[in-house]
Amino acid sequence: MEYIHTIIGEHYIQVQSQSDKILDWIRSNFAIVPATSFTPHMRVRLHEGYGVPFVNYEVSIKQEENNQIVYRRSDYLIVVDSDYREAAISVHNELALKHAFMNLYSSFLVHTKWGLLIHSSCVIEKDKAYLFAGHSGAGKSTAAKLSDPRELLSDEASIVKITPDGITVFDSPFRSELSRSGSMDKSALAGIYLLHQAVSNHKVTLSRSDGFLQLVDKVFYWAHSLEETVNILHMLLVLAKTVTINELHFQKNDTFWELIS
């Protein structure tokens, strides 16, 4: 069993596996750091050979009598303790491994009330982060590509730390097609843009309540308890009160940045 250590957001995670294939994927996609002298925020054991290829996004969730939480999809299985400190992930392939890790880390963020994993891309302009949110096909990756040569923190799932004193976006290893660009690993969030492809550029600034409602279904999360759903809603309220949320109707070129910066 080999151990490696990675950092996601501000969290140190110890990964262990007997699979060279799995460990190579972690090394290729995550920031590897030296072993630290303090206890990792989470320990994760990874196994291969589970289930069947991807069928759909449906995840079943069950809380066992021993307080373990079980997330099950056709191509992955997660078993984690109720404190999100010790977890085991079994996967069918690399796609399953990526989705399972996103599931686990998103649940960890919500449980610890640190922040959220939001379905979005994120670009840095003049040392400030701008989030482009939406579901598949809305144009998140398109907006990220059109923003080149600006630095890119994410193209699919943005890691957002939420506090009353400010909102920070971190470099995300959970990517779809675009690699990391630039050297910044985090930036203060200056604005959120909900994407709509259009024949002309314009933006509509939303009220806090409308912005909040628009973000609810943009969070990567698989609900299993009322308490943690409340955690999500509370953090989204803080986010909506702190950062301006806009609808961005944009042409498929970089001129939409004239409306932002």
C-alpha positions as CSV (number, residue, x, y, z in Angstrom):
1,M,0.0,0.0,0.0
2,E,1.5,3.3,-1.1
3,Y,0.8,6.6,0.5
4,I,0.8,10.0,-1.2
5,H,-0.4,13.4,0.0
6,T,-2.3,16.1,-1.9
7,I,-3.8,19.5,-1.1
8,I,-7.2,20.6,-2.4
9,G,-8.3,24.1,-1.4
10,E,-6.8,24.4,2.1
11,H,-7.2,20.7,2.9
12,Y,-4.4,18.1,3.2
13,I,-5.6,14.7,2.1
14,Q,-3.7,11.4,2.5
15,V,-4.3,9.0,-0.3
16,Q,-3.4,5.3,-0.2
17,S,-3.8,2.6,-2.8
18,Q,-2.3,-0.6,-4.1
19,S,-3.1,0.5,-7.7
20,D,-0.3,2.2,-9.7
21,K,-2.9,3.3,-12.2
22,I,-5.0,5.1,-9.6
23,L,-1.9,6.7,-8.0
24,D,-0.6,7.8,-11.4
25,W,-4.0,9.5,-12.0
26,I,-3.9,11.3,-8.7
27,R,-0.3,12.5,-9.4
28,S,-1.4,13.7,-12.9
29,N,-4.4,15.7,-11.7
30,F,-3.7,16.8,-8.1
31,A,-1.1,18.9,-6.4
32,I,1.2,16.4,-4.6
33,V,2.9,17.7,-1.4
34,P,5.3,16.3,1.1
35,A,3.9,14.4,4.0
36,T,3.0,16.8,6.8
37,S,3.7,16.5,10.5
38,F,0.1,17.1,11.5
39,T,-3.0,14.9,10.9
40,P,-4.5,15.1,7.4
41,H,-7.9,16.6,7.2
42,M,-9.0,13.4,5.5
43,R,-7.6,10.0,4.7
44,V,-8.8,8.2,1.6
45,R,-8.2,4.6,0.6
46,L,-8.7,4.0,-3.2
47,H,-9.5,0.7,-4.8
48,E,-10.2,-0.4,-8.4
49,G,-12.3,-3.2,-9.9
50,Y,-15.8,-2.0,-8.8
51,G,-19.0,-1.9,-10.7
52,V,-19.7,-1.2,-14.3
53,P,-19.0,1.7,-16.7
54,F,-20.9,4.9,-16.2
55,V,-24.7,4.6,-16.6
56,N,-26.1,7.8,-15.3
57,Y,-25.5,10.4,-12.6
58,E,-27.9,8.9,-10.1
59,V,-26.3,8.4,-6.7
60,S,-28.0,6.5,-3.8
61,I,-27.1,7.5,-0.3
62,K,-27.6,5.5,2.9
63,Q,-26.5,6.2,6.5
64,E,-25.6,2.9,8.1
65,E,-26.2,2.1,11.8
66,N,-22.5,2.4,12.5
67,N,-22.7,6.1,11.4
68,Q,-20.9,5.4,8.1
69,I,-22.4,7.1,5.0
70,V,-22.5,5.1,1.8
71,Y,-22.7,6.8,-1.6
72,R,-23.3,4.3,-4.4
73,R,-23.3,4.8,-8.2
74,S,-23.1,2.2,-10.9
75,D,-19.4,2.9,-11.3
76,Y,-18.3,3.9,-7.8
77,L,-18.8,3.2,-4.1
78,I,-17.9,5.6,-1.3
79,V,-17.9,4.6,2.4
80,V,-17.1,7.5,4.8
81,D,-17.4,8.1,8.5
82,S,-19.9,10.7,9.7
83,D,-17.0,13.1,10.4
84,Y,-15.6,12.9,6.9
85,R,-12.2,12.0,8.2
86,E,-11.8,8.4,6.9
87,A,-13.1,7.3,3.6
88,A,-12.8,4.4,1.2
89,I,-13.5,4.8,-2.6
90,S,-13.9,1.8,-5.0
91,V,-14.1,2.7,-8.7
92,H,-14.6,1.1,-12.1
93,N,-12.3,3.5,-14.1
94,E,-10.7,7.0,-14.1
95,L,-14.0,8.8,-14.9
96,A,-15.6,7.1,-11.8
97,L,-12.6,8.1,-9.7
98,K,-12.9,11.8,-10.7
99,H,-16.7,11.9,-10.0
100,A,-16.3,10.0,-6.7
101,F,-13.6,12.3,-5.5
102,M,-15.8,15.3,-6.4
103,N,-18.7,13.8,-4.5
104,L,-16.6,13.1,-1.4
105,Y,-14.8,16.5,-1.3
106,S,-18.0,18.4,-1.9
107,S,-19.7,16.5,1.0
108,F,-16.6,17.3,3.2
109,L,-16.8,21.0,2.4
110,V,-20.5,21.1,3.3
111,H,-20.1,19.1,6.5
112,T,-17.3,21.4,7.7
113,K,-19.1,24.5,6.6
114,W,-15.9,25.6,4.8
115,G,-17.5,26.3,1.4
116,L,-19.0,24.8,-1.8
117,L,-18.1,23.1,-5.0
118,I,-20.0,25.0,-7.7
119,H,-20.7,23.9,-11.3
120,S,-18.7,26.7,-13.0
121,S,-15.5,27.8,-14.6
122,C,-13.4,30.5,-13.0
123,V,-11.0,33.1,-14.6
124,I,-8.7,35.6,-13.0
125,E,-8.6,39.2,-14.2
126,K,-6.4,41.8,-12.5
127,D,-6.0,39.5,-9.5
128,K,-9.7,39.0,-9.0
129,A,-11.7,35.9,-9.7
130,Y,-14.8,35.8,-11.9
131,L,-17.1,32.8,-11.8
132,F,-19.1,31.6,-14.9
133,A,-21.8,29.3,-13.7
134,G,-24.3,27.1,-15.4
135,H,-25.2,23.5,-16.2
136,S,-23.7,21.4,-19.0
137,G,-23.9,23.2,-22.3
138,A,-24.3,26.7,-20.8
139,G,-20.9,27.8,-22.0
140,K,-18.6,27.5,-19.0
141,S,-15.7,26.0,-20.9
142,T,-16.4,28.3,-23.8
143,A,-16.2,31.4,-21.6
144,A,-13.0,30.0,-20.1
145,K,-11.4,29.4,-23.5
146,L,-12.4,32.8,-24.8
147,S,-10.8,34.4,-21.7
148,D,-7.3,33.2,-22.7
149,P,-4.6,34.4,-21.8
150,R,-6.2,35.2,-18.4
151,E,-5.4,32.7,-15.7
152,L,-7.8,29.8,-15.2
153,L,-8.7,28.4,-11.8
154,S,-11.4,25.9,-13.0
155,D,-13.3,24.9,-16.1
156,E,-16.0,22.6,-14.5
157,A,-16.1,22.7,-10.7
158,S,-14.9,25.7,-8.7
159,I,-13.8,25.4,-5.1
160,V,-15.3,28.3,-3.3
161,K,-14.4,29.2,0.3
162,I,-17.3,31.1,2.0
163,T,-16.8,33.3,5.1
164,P,-18.6,36.5,6.2
165,D,-15.3,38.4,5.6
166,G,-14.9,37.4,2.0
167,I,-15.2,34.7,-0.7
168,T,-12.1,33.0,-2.2
169,V,-11.9,30.7,-5.2
170,F,-9.1,28.0,-5.2
171,D,-7.4,26.2,-8.1
172,S,-9.5,23.1,-8.8
173,P,-8.2,19.7,-9.8
174,F,-11.7,18.7,-11.0
175,R,-11.4,19.7,-14.6
176,S,-13.3,18.8,-17.8
177,E,-10.9,19.7,-20.7
178,L,-8.8,22.7,-19.9
179,S,-5.5,22.5,-17.9
180,R,-4.4,25.0,-15.3
181,S,-2.9,28.2,-16.6
182,G,-0.9,30.7,-14.7
183,S,0.7,30.5,-11.2
184,M,-2.1,31.8,-8.8
185,D,-3.7,29.1,-6.7
186,K,-6.4,31.3,-5.3
187,S,-8.1,34.6,-5.7
188,A,-10.8,36.7,-4.1
189,L,-14.2,36.4,-5.9
190,A,-15.3,39.6,-7.5
191,G,-18.4,38.5,-9.4
192,I,-20.6,35.6,-10.5
193,Y,-22.0,35.4,-14.0
194,L,-24.8,33.0,-15.0
195,L,-24.2,32.2,-18.6
196,H,-26.6,32.4,-21.6
197,Q,-25.2,32.2,-25.1
198,A,-26.7,35.0,-27.2
199,V,-26.4,37.1,-30.4
200,S,-25.3,40.2,-28.5
201,N,-23.6,40.9,-25.2
202,H,-25.5,42.2,-22.2
203,K,-25.7,41.6,-18.5
204,V,-28.6,41.7,-16.0
205,T,-27.7,42.3,-12.3
206,L,-29.9,40.1,-10.1
207,S,-31.3,40.9,-6.7
208,R,-29.8,39.0,-3.8
209,S,-32.8,36.7,-3.5
210,D,-32.9,36.0,-7.3
211,G,-29.2,35.4,-7.3
212,F,-29.5,33.0,-4.4
213,L,-32.3,31.0,-6.1
214,Q,-30.3,30.8,-9.3
215,L,-27.3,29.3,-7.5
216,V,-29.1,26.6,-5.5
217,D,-29.0,24.0,-8.3
218,K,-25.4,24.9,-9.4
219,V,-23.9,23.3,-6.3
220,F,-22.3,19.8,-6.6
221,Y,-24.0,18.0,-3.7
222,W,-25.8,14.8,-3.0
223,A,-28.2,15.6,-0.2
224,H,-28.7,13.0,2.6
225,S,-29.6,15.1,5.7
226,L,-31.6,18.2,6.5
227,E,-28.8,19.6,8.6
228,E,-26.3,19.6,5.7
229,T,-28.9,21.0,3.3
230,V,-29.3,23.9,5.7
231,N,-25.5,24.3,5.7
232,I,-25.6,24.7,1.9
233,L,-28.4,27.3,2.0
234,H,-26.7,29.3,4.7
235,M,-23.4,29.4,2.7
236,L,-25.3,30.4,-0.5
237,L,-27.0,33.2,1.4
238,V,-23.6,34.5,2.6
239,L,-22.3,34.2,-1.0
240,A,-25.3,36.1,-2.4
241,K,-25.0,38.9,0.1
242,T,-21.2,39.3,-0.5
243,V,-20.8,39.0,-4.2
244,T,-22.8,40.6,-7.1
245,I,-24.6,37.9,-9.2
246,N,-25.4,38.7,-12.8
247,E,-27.0,37.0,-15.8
248,L,-24.5,37.2,-18.7
249,H,-25.8,37.0,-22.2
250,F,-22.7,36.6,-24.4
251,Q,-21.5,36.2,-27.9
252,K,-18.9,33.5,-28.6
253,N,-16.0,35.8,-28.6
254,D,-14.0,37.7,-25.9
255,T,-16.0,41.0,-26.1
256,F,-18.1,40.0,-23.1
257,W,-15.2,41.0,-21.0
258,E,-16.0,44.6,-21.7
259,L,-19.1,44.1,-19.5
260,I,-17.0,42.7,-16.7
261,S,-13.7,44.5,-16.3
